[in-house]
Amino acid sequence: MPALRRMVAETRLHPADLILPAFVREGVAEPVPIGAMPGVVQHTRDTLRKAAVEAVSAGISGIMLFGVPEDAKKDALGTAGTDPDGILQQALRDVRSEVGDELVVMSDLCLDEYTDHGHCGVLDAEGRVDNDATLERYAEMAQVQADAGAHVVGPSGMMDGQIGVIRDALDTIGREDVAVLAYTAKYTSAFYGPFREAVGSSLRGDRKTYQQDPANARESLRELALDLAEGADMVMVKPAGPYLDILAKVAESADVPVAAYQISGEYAMIEAAAEKGWIDRDAAIMESLTGIRRAGARMILTYWATEVAQRLNRG
Ligand code: PBG
């Protein structure tokens, strides 16, 4: 009997569990569909504002913004990422002016959208990602994003020491109020494929030197200890579906809120199978999210956030 099952369910999804990742593209007059993510677009500044308002009405808790600069603005250092008038900074101001504090406004803190080589950091003379030089860029980025109105910054580049450097940079400008959501366990993943289209990534090669190896679990607990010691306010596991064991371990040991990111490839798989009539789309979406909550995520970043919240509100 449905009422009985509902009464005894151990895991519930609530709109407030959900955070919407959203892309905003510079210099476009209309939203641009993302081929591998049917239903997801690169927003114009204007449609992003509308998506934020819709997210508030649906009752989700947050939005995570990713900026997509004009190609001509990409360079080796990713300077558009620290330009106060860069696309992400403009979008942060837009969204804050639209929704104020009704939504937690988060910003992706990473260079890959802005570098012409597509890596998450700057490169050394041999073309390798230079961890410490990248930290200096992240510090500046955190300050610029805080100035633009981010409530939370989300460092997704997996550089060693990034959380401490970002925390210090924010405190130095008196922004102790801006929280840091650390991408603590971020695995190198084939499931990021559609995202690379979503942000028009220039990456050739891979991120295996700075993202975690899918074969390893214990490393995540070490990353967790480091991020907490450096001052992370919240931690995240990413991707979500293929890493539920990691999520469960992290959730068990962390004494801060734990998020999971249901990423582009997880989205694309369900949408593609549903389009072919091979799967019940809505049921698969709800099951995938319930599994992520059950494994221990307090918050879930999902491209279905607004849609699912609307469905939950209908009961
Ligand atoms: C890197 C970043 C990635 C995603 C979010 N931030 C891609 C990567 O590491 O290559 C992926 C998100 C998704 O696939 O939905 N800044």
Residues whose N, C-alpha, C, O or C-beta is under 5 A from the ligand:
A	BS01	PBG	C110 D112 S156 F191 Y192 F195 I263 S264 G265
